[in-house]
Amino acid sequence: MKLLRHGAAGAERPGLLHTDGTIRDLTGIVPDIAGDVLCDSGLSSLRDLDAGRLPVVAADTRLGPCVAGTGKFICIGLNYADHAAESGMPVPPEPVIFMKATSAIVGPNDPIIIPRTSEKTDWEVELAVIIGTRAKYVSEAEAMAHVAGYAVTNDVSERAFQAERAGQWTKGKSCDNFGQLGPWLVTRDEVEDPQNLSMWLTVNGQTMQNGSTRTMVYGVAHVVSYLSQFMTLHPGDVISTGTPPGVGLGMKPPRYLKAGDVVELGIAGLGQQRQDVIADA
């Protein structure tokens, strides 16, 4: 099942992608794609619906972030061995955790906005894990039962803000429109193996990233379990699990985004995104 949110920014409504390719409206059936809707019983209730009887949403309707009520947007750094190598950094002995402000979250096709004074805005296609039920001190064996599903995310990053100025990575990761999420939340049952998904990203039609979740250092179950030892994970929380090689920072010479560029990205079975790059006013 592919769940989504549609409509104007800040006024999105819940929906799903029907098997015929149309978007169907869930308004009045669930309040949003959030909270208890994300638990196994909530998702099961949606599966039992006759989607063909739901109202059709216009095909050109904007898609918003595929989940609402996100309290935490947690990112895992250097979680692909080949990306760590291109960054000139060692594979970490434990997952590297940093936070991305939830205010960065936008729809899958909303623009990338280059912040004022930015000169090093970069791209990162990533597998997002969306939590469905409260997880605290869960084992790796129990971890996947707490996952509602998966989505594509672009962990947009400003490298100078992130690494060349004092402090931690958060300010280089949290600018407005630095967290495109969607187009849909693909439920856990539809993803046979989250550690075997091809992923790609292009800039102006040129392939920059062409990788696979197979090269993750710490897989989804490990990451969910690991995080739950330090903080309680709640329904709607998003974990961005790292990026494969091919980011602008790793190129020789480095290459960064500029206004007028077009970024497209996707993950097998999870859909794809398209973003125009614009300068902040």
Order of alpha helices (4+ residues) and beta strands (2+ residues): beta-beta-beta-alpha-beta-beta-alpha-beta-beta-beta-beta-beta-alpha-beta-beta-beta-beta-beta-beta-alpha-beta-beta-beta
